[in-house]
Amino acid sequence: CGDADYLRGRVVAPGDPARAAEFEALRARGEAIEAEIALQRWPAVKRDVPGFRADADRLAHPRTTAMALGFEATLARKRADWPAAVAATKQEYLISRRNRDVEGAAGAAASMVWLYGYFMGQFEAGEDWAALALVEIDSIATSHTAMNVHKAIGILAEHRGQGARAIEHQRRALELARRHYDPGHWMIARASQDLAGALFEAGQPAESAALYRDAA
């Protein structure tokens, strides 16, 4: 492969064990920040993200830089700074796309659907990113990232009053949640609740109630 940017984004150059060890340590720090976000430990996230971003930039590894931008976007969204969240997520998308990181690009596109279509109420911009996200997941249709894309589009559709479309995407998100998680996992319960909400809004209370019971 003669694409240096692509290779740089996928692997650490051989012959430098110290650099490889530093990168692995940074990746572990990124996973720790992801856990902090999942647990909503916001003081720890605010403390850890700036140093992670600085080290990602210093190592010049696109995937960790994109991850850092995603963390920054999450913090901006937490404080309702929508322009900062949009700017960081766009950068995350562009870096991922430039380095052919399909899952990273799809995840960033899904985040843009949430930002425009849910938080900001800019539905047309949300639809543009929804279309792009669906293109991105074409080759990873059964992935965890695809689940997040369908969830985001389902929420967008529900807010636009598009009941059938919301149900279609939330049903697919639930199918993928069941594929990736063990029975009883909270992600399956969350996906069941999202589908139940879409069904209720579309006037299908019986199936909605059954899903709510299953999620309880």
Disulfide bonds with the S-S distance in Angstrom:
none
